[in-house]
Amino acid sequence: MNSRKRLAVIAIATSALFVSVTPAFAGSINGSGATFALPLIDACKADFAKDKGHTVNYPGGGSGKGRTDFTAGLVDFAGSDAPYSSGEPAGIVYAPVYAAPIAVMYNLPTVKEPIYLSPATIAKIFSGYITNWDAPEIAADNERTVKTPVYETRKITTTNKGKKVTKTVPVLDKNGKAKVKSYNTKTINIDLPKQQITVWYRTDSSGTTENFTRFLKGANASNPDTRIWPKAQASVFSNATPNNISTFFNFQGASGSAAVSAGVKGKVGSVTYSEVSFAFDNKLPVAYVQNANGEFVAPDAAGTSIFLGGGTINANGTVSVDFAKKIPGAYPIGTTSYGLGYSSGKDAAKQAIVRDWYTYLLEQCPTKYPEKGFAQITGPLATKAKEQIAKIK
């Protein structure tokens, strides 16, 4: 075979190779909603485009906006950290595809080790009853013996943006819960500064706020001090607080997880609540939070999987949790976030991409990017998630 024929054969073979790996149909989908999920979506959507050929546009905006846009038919999919409380559209599908901890993050540069907080202390900080970091309640939480779990882990090799990398992830049991290997017990005596607390809170309609205030209410339900978070959860923070925070000089509001996290980074003495990767991105420390079993647990994927594994999977795909339940190793502000879809009546090609996207988020993204703090959903909840995704048409 002469050189020209050999080159032609190589060119044809190469062309055939490229055709064989190009997706048969490439499209795009638009979404809006929970900023809770943004860190994982932003990290993983390029991988989805490379592997599946589809483009995902998701600017966030908050769970409330996502539900509103979804109901109005303005987006192909939406993210929400909480189900509809009213006005739920017919044929909606909840797919539990994200799970991560809500962290209490703070800015105290003179404190060189993590701080420890009980649910009652957190509630008093975010209701304005505690206004300084050296308050007796915070001091009591940080001058005591604490017990913290240590989880089993394993090394995995994954591909991120075309490169193979090795990462550490929790070992999960058949029910999708991390395994506690041991406990560390130590006596702490953390010197906290005489510094005013500035509380940053979400002003938008937020599923993260709804889940955080649900924790503040539920985890303190048996507290004899009736001042501690007597009101029910709400998606707007000011609607859930026991006090009129608009009159408090040390409360600052902002819209979205990124904004409140940036606010904390920019002001010493500040504190807020948000999905844990916003703390990582802003290099902010996070508190160990006391669970119902008396342990202090860091906000991570392992503790989140254990907490959610102790919850109830509802028929519609949502998850209910019990903050009073004593679950060893659980991080008590772990939360599930949902991908929203429709069971009928929508563009079939778009909904096929939505199904692919939710499946990719569920099965691949948490292990591709464990540093984002999202738990790998496995076990019964993963089974339910796949059932829900299959209903999207």
C-alpha positions as CSV (number, residue, x, y, z in Angstrom):
1,M,0.0,0.0,0.0
2,N,1.4,3.4,-1.0
3,S,1.8,6.2,1.5
4,R,-1.3,8.1,0.2
5,K,-3.6,5.1,0.6
6,R,-2.2,4.4,4.1
7,L,-2.9,8.0,5.1
8,A,-6.4,7.8,3.7
9,V,-7.1,4.6,5.7
10,I,-5.7,6.2,8.9
11,A,-7.9,9.3,8.3
12,I,-11.0,7.2,7.8
13,A,-10.3,5.1,10.9
14,T,-9.7,8.2,13.0
15,S,-12.9,9.8,11.7
16,A,-14.8,6.7,12.6
17,L,-13.3,6.7,16.1
18,F,-14.4,10.2,16.7
19,V,-17.9,9.5,15.4
20,S,-18.2,6.4,17.7
21,V,-17.6,8.5,20.9
22,T,-19.7,11.5,20.0
23,P,-23.2,11.4,21.7
24,A,-26.0,10.7,19.3
25,F,-27.9,13.7,20.6
26,A,-26.4,16.7,22.3
27,G,-28.6,19.4,23.9
28,S,-28.8,21.8,26.7
29,I,-31.1,22.2,29.8
30,N,-31.7,25.3,31.9
31,G,-32.4,25.2,35.6
32,S,-32.6,27.4,38.7
33,G,-33.0,26.9,42.4
34,A,-31.0,25.9,45.5
35,T,-27.6,27.6,45.9
36,F,-26.9,24.7,48.3
37,A,-26.2,22.5,45.2
38,L,-24.2,25.1,43.2
39,P,-20.7,23.9,44.3
40,L,-21.3,20.4,43.1
41,I,-23.1,21.5,40.0
42,D,-20.4,24.0,39.0
43,A,-17.7,21.4,39.6
44,C,-19.4,18.6,37.7
45,K,-21.2,20.1,34.8
46,A,-18.1,20.2,32.6
47,D,-17.6,16.5,33.2
48,F,-21.2,15.8,32.3
49,A,-20.8,17.8,29.1
50,K,-17.6,15.9,28.2
51,D,-19.1,12.4,29.0
52,K,-22.7,12.9,27.8
53,G,-22.4,15.8,25.4
54,H,-25.1,17.9,27.1
55,T,-24.8,21.5,28.5
56,V,-26.3,22.4,31.9
57,N,-27.1,26.0,32.8
58,Y,-27.8,26.6,36.4
59,P,-27.3,30.0,38.0
60,G,-28.9,29.1,41.4
61,G,-31.1,31.8,42.8
62,G,-32.4,30.0,45.9
63,S,-34.9,27.1,46.4
64,G,-37.9,29.5,46.4
65,K,-36.9,30.9,43.0
66,G,-36.3,27.5,41.7
67,R,-39.8,26.3,42.7
68,T,-41.4,29.5,41.3
69,D,-39.5,29.2,38.0
70,F,-40.3,25.5,37.7
71,T,-44.0,26.0,38.4
72,A,-44.1,28.7,35.8
73,G,-42.4,26.5,33.2
74,L,-39.4,28.9,32.9
75,V,-36.8,26.1,33.4
76,D,-36.3,22.5,32.4
77,F,-35.4,21.5,35.9
78,A,-35.0,23.0,39.4
79,G,-33.2,22.3,42.6
80,S,-34.8,22.7,46.0
81,D,-33.6,21.9,49.5
82,A,-37.3,21.5,50.6
83,P,-40.5,20.3,49.0
84,Y,-43.3,22.7,48.2
85,S,-45.2,23.9,51.3
86,S,-48.1,25.1,49.1
87,G,-49.0,25.3,45.5
88,E,-47.3,22.1,44.5
89,P,-47.9,21.5,40.8
90,A,-49.5,18.3,39.6
91,G,-47.2,15.6,38.3
92,I,-44.1,16.9,40.2
93,V,-41.3,14.4,40.9
94,Y,-38.8,14.8,43.8
95,A,-35.5,13.1,43.1
96,P,-33.2,13.1,46.2
97,V,-29.9,13.5,44.3
98,Y,-27.8,15.7,46.6
99,A,-26.9,15.2,50.3
100,A,-24.6,17.5,52.3
101,P,-24.1,19.1,55.6
102,I,-25.2,22.7,56.5
103,A,-22.2,24.1,58.4
104,V,-22.0,26.8,61.0
105,M,-19.0,28.8,59.7
106,Y,-17.3,31.7,61.4
107,N,-14.5,34.2,61.3
108,L,-12.3,34.2,64.5
109,P,-8.7,34.5,63.3
110,T,-7.3,34.4,66.8
111,V,-8.9,31.0,67.5
112,K,-6.5,28.4,66.1
113,E,-8.6,25.3,66.6
114,P,-12.3,24.4,65.8
115,I,-14.9,25.5,68.2
116,Y,-17.7,23.3,69.6
117,L,-21.4,24.3,69.7
118,S,-24.5,22.7,71.2
119,P,-27.9,23.2,69.5
120,A,-29.1,25.5,72.3
121,T,-26.1,27.7,71.9
122,I,-26.5,27.9,68.1
123,A,-30.1,28.8,68.5
124,K,-29.2,31.6,71.0
125,I,-26.6,33.0,68.6
126,F,-29.0,33.0,65.6
127,S,-31.9,34.5,67.6
128,G,-29.8,37.3,69.1
129,Y,-29.7,36.2,72.7
130,I,-26.0,35.7,72.6
131,T,-24.1,38.7,71.1
132,N,-20.5,38.1,72.1
133,W,-18.1,35.2,71.5
134,D,-17.0,35.0,75.1
135,A,-20.6,34.5,76.3
136,P,-21.0,31.9,79.1
137,E,-22.9,29.5,76.9
138,I,-20.2,29.4,74.2
139,A,-17.5,29.2,76.9
140,A,-19.3,26.2,78.5
141,D,-19.4,24.4,75.1
142,N,-15.7,24.9,74.7
143,E,-14.4,24.1,78.2
144,R,-15.4,20.5,78.6
145,T,-14.7,16.9,77.5
146,V,-15.8,16.2,74.0
147,K,-16.3,12.9,72.1
148,T,-15.9,13.0,68.3
149,P,-16.3,10.1,65.8
150,V,-13.6,8.8,63.5
151,Y,-14.9,7.1,60.3
152,E,-13.5,4.4,58.1
153,T,-12.2,5.7,54.8
154,R,-10.8,4.3,51.5
155,K,-8.8,5.6,48.6
156,I,-10.5,5.9,45.2
157,T,-9.2,6.8,41.7
158,T,-11.5,9.0,39.7
159,T,-11.3,11.1,36.6
160,N,-11.8,14.9,36.8
161,K,-11.8,16.9,33.6
162,G,-9.8,14.2,31.8
163,K,-7.2,13.6,34.6
164,K,-7.0,10.6,37.0
165,V,-6.8,11.6,40.6
166,T,-6.8,9.7,43.9
167,K,-9.1,10.9,46.7
168,T,-10.3,9.7,50.1
169,V,-14.0,8.9,50.7
170,P,-15.9,7.3,53.6
171,V,-16.6,3.6,53.6
172,L,-20.4,3.1,53.4
173,D,-22.4,0.1,54.5
174,K,-25.2,-1.5,52.6
175,N,-27.7,1.1,53.8
176,G,-25.5,4.0,52.5
177,K,-24.2,5.0,56.0
178,A,-20.6,5.7,56.8
179,K,-18.9,3.4,59.3
180,V,-17.6,4.7,62.6
181,K,-14.2,3.3,63.3
182,S,-13.6,4.8,66.7
183,Y,-14.0,7.8,68.9
184,N,-11.6,10.5,70.1
185,T,-12.3,11.8,73.6
186,K,-10.4,14.9,74.8
187,T,-10.8,17.7,77.2
188,I,-10.8,21.2,75.5
189,N,-10.3,24.6,76.9
190,I,-10.6,27.0,74.0
191,D,-10.1,30.7,74.8
192,L,-12.7,32.7,72.9
193,P,-12.2,36.4,72.3
194,K,-14.3,39.3,73.7
195,Q,-15.6,40.0,70.2
196,Q,-19.1,41.0,69.1
197,I,-20.9,38.4,67.0
198,T,-22.2,39.5,63.6
199,V,-24.9,37.1,62.3
200,W,-25.2,36.8,58.6
201,Y,-28.5,35.4,57.4
202,R,-30.3,34.6,54.1
203,T,-32.9,37.2,53.0
204,D,-34.1,35.2,50.0
205,S,-36.5,32.3,50.1
206,S,-34.1,29.5,50.9
207,G,-34.3,25.7,51.4
208,T,-31.1,25.9,53.3
209,T,-32.7,28.4,55.7
210,E,-35.8,26.1,56.0
211,N,-33.6,23.1,56.9
212,F,-31.4,25.1,59.3
213,T,-34.4,26.6,61.2
214,R,-36.0,23.1,61.2
215,F,-32.9,21.9,63.0
216,L,-33.0,24.8,65.5
217,K,-36.6,24.1,66.3
218,G,-36.4,20.3,66.3
219,A,-33.1,19.9,68.2
220,N,-34.3,22.2,71.0
221,A,-37.8,21.0,71.2
222,S,-37.3,19.4,74.7
223,N,-35.3,22.3,76.1
224,P,-37.0,23.7,79.2
225,D,-36.0,27.3,78.2
226,T,-39.0,28.2,76.1
227,R,-37.2,31.2,74.6
228,I,-35.0,28.9,72.5
229,W,-36.5,28.8,69.0
230,P,-40.2,28.3,69.7
231,K,-41.2,29.1,66.1
232,A,-41.5,26.6,63.2
233,Q,-39.1,26.5,60.3
234,A,-39.5,28.9,57.4
235,S,-37.7,29.5,54.1
236,V,-37.3,33.2,55.0
237,F,-35.0,33.5,58.0
238,S,-36.7,36.5,59.6
239,N,-40.1,34.6,59.6
240,A,-38.6,31.8,61.8
241,T,-36.6,33.8,64.3
242,P,-38.1,34.3,67.8
243,N,-37.1,38.0,67.8
244,N,-37.5,40.9,65.5
245,I,-34.0,40.8,64.1
246,S,-34.6,44.0,62.0
247,T,-34.1,45.9,65.2
248,F,-30.8,44.1,66.0
249,F,-27.6,46.0,65.2
250,N,-25.5,42.8,64.8
251,F,-27.6,41.0,62.1
252,Q,-26.7,41.4,58.5
253,G,-28.8,40.0,55.6
254,A,-27.8,38.9,52.1
255,S,-29.2,36.8,49.3
256,G,-27.7,33.4,48.6
257,S,-25.1,31.1,50.1
258,A,-22.2,32.8,48.4
259,A,-23.1,36.2,49.7
260,V,-23.6,35.3,53.3
261,S,-20.3,33.3,53.3
262,A,-18.5,36.2,51.7
263,G,-20.0,38.5,54.4
264,V,-18.5,36.3,57.1
265,K,-15.1,36.2,55.4
266,G,-15.1,40.0,55.2
267,K,-15.9,40.7,58.9
268,V,-14.1,39.4,61.9
269,G,-16.6,38.0,64.5
270,S,-19.1,36.9,61.9
271,V,-21.1,33.7,61.7
272,T,-23.5,32.1,59.2
273,Y,-25.0,28.8,58.0
274,S,-24.4,27.4,54.6
275,E,-23.5,24.2,52.7
276,V,-20.0,23.3,53.9
277,S,-18.1,23.8,50.6
278,F,-18.8,27.6,50.9
279,A,-16.7,27.5,54.0
280,F,-13.9,25.6,52.1
281,D,-14.0,28.1,49.2
282,N,-13.7,31.1,51.6
283,K,-11.2,29.4,53.9
284,L,-13.5,29.7,56.9
285,P,-13.4,27.3,59.9
286,V,-16.5,25.3,60.8
287,A,-17.9,24.3,64.2
288,Y,-18.3,20.8,65.5
289,V,-22.0,20.5,66.3
290,Q,-23.4,18.3,69.2
291,N,-25.9,15.6,68.1
292,A,-28.6,14.0,70.1
293,N,-26.2,11.3,71.2
294,G,-24.0,13.9,72.9
295,E,-21.2,13.6,70.4
296,F,-19.6,16.7,68.7
297,V,-19.4,16.0,64.9
298,A,-17.8,18.0,62.1
299,P,-19.9,18.9,59.0
300,D,-18.8,16.2,56.5
301,A,-20.1,13.7,54.1
302,A,-19.7,10.8,56.5
303,G,-21.7,12.2,59.4
304,T,-24.3,13.4,56.9
305,S,-24.8,9.9,55.5
306,I,-25.3,8.5,59.0
307,F,-27.8,11.2,60.0
308,L,-29.9,10.9,56.8
309,G,-29.7,7.1,57.1
310,G,-31.6,7.4,60.3
311,G,-34.4,9.3,58.6
312,T,-37.5,8.1,56.9
313,I,-37.7,7.9,53.1
314,N,-41.2,9.0,52.1
315,A,-43.2,7.7,49.2
316,N,-42.7,10.9,47.1
317,G,-38.9,10.7,47.4
318,T,-38.5,13.3,50.2
319,V,-36.7,12.4,53.5
320,S,-38.0,13.2,57.0
321,V,-35.5,13.3,59.9
322,D,-35.8,13.2,63.7
323,F,-33.5,15.6,65.5
324,A,-34.2,13.9,68.9
325,K,-33.1,10.4,67.6
326,K,-29.8,9.3,69.1
327,I,-27.7,8.2,66.1
328,P,-24.0,7.5,66.9
329,G,-21.7,9.4,64.5
330,A,-24.4,11.5,62.9
331,Y,-23.9,15.2,61.9
332,P,-27.3,16.7,63.0
333,I,-27.6,19.3,60.2
334,G,-27.2,16.9,57.3
335,T,-29.8,17.5,54.6
336,T,-31.1,16.1,51.3
337,S,-31.7,18.4,48.4
338,Y,-34.0,17.5,45.5
339,G,-33.9,17.7,41.8
340,L,-37.4,18.6,40.5
341,G,-39.0,17.1,37.4
342,Y,-42.4,16.4,35.8
343,S,-43.9,13.0,35.2
344,S,-45.6,14.0,31.9
345,G,-46.5,16.8,29.5
346,K,-43.0,18.2,28.9
347,D,-40.5,18.1,26.1
348,A,-39.4,14.5,25.9
349,A,-35.9,15.3,24.6
350,K,-35.2,17.8,27.4
351,Q,-36.6,15.5,30.1
352,A,-34.3,12.7,28.8
353,I,-31.3,15.1,29.4
354,V,-32.7,15.9,32.9
355,R,-32.9,12.2,33.7
356,D,-29.3,11.8,32.5
357,W,-28.2,14.8,34.6
358,Y,-29.8,13.7,37.8
359,T,-28.4,10.2,37.4
360,Y,-24.9,11.7,36.8
361,L,-25.3,13.9,39.9
362,L,-26.4,10.9,42.0
363,E,-23.9,8.3,40.9
364,Q,-20.7,10.2,39.8
365,C,-20.3,13.8,41.0
366,P,-19.9,13.2,44.8
367,T,-17.0,10.8,44.2
368,K,-15.4,12.9,41.5
369,Y,-15.4,15.9,43.9
370,P,-15.5,14.7,47.5
371,E,-13.7,17.9,48.6
372,K,-17.1,19.7,47.9
373,G,-18.5,17.9,51.0
374,F,-21.4,16.1,49.3
375,A,-22.3,12.6,50.5
376,Q,-22.4,9.7,48.0
377,I,-26.0,8.6,48.2
378,T,-26.2,4.8,48.1
379,G,-28.4,2.1,49.7
380,P,-32.2,2.5,50.0
381,L,-32.1,6.3,49.3
382,A,-30.2,5.7,46.1
383,T,-32.8,3.1,45.1
384,K,-35.6,5.5,45.7
385,A,-33.7,8.3,43.9
386,K,-33.4,6.1,40.8
387,E,-37.1,5.2,41.0
388,Q,-38.0,8.9,41.1
389,I,-35.6,9.8,38.2
390,A,-37.2,7.1,36.0
391,K,-40.6,8.8,36.5
392,I,-39.4,12.0,34.8
393,K,-40.8,12.0,31.2
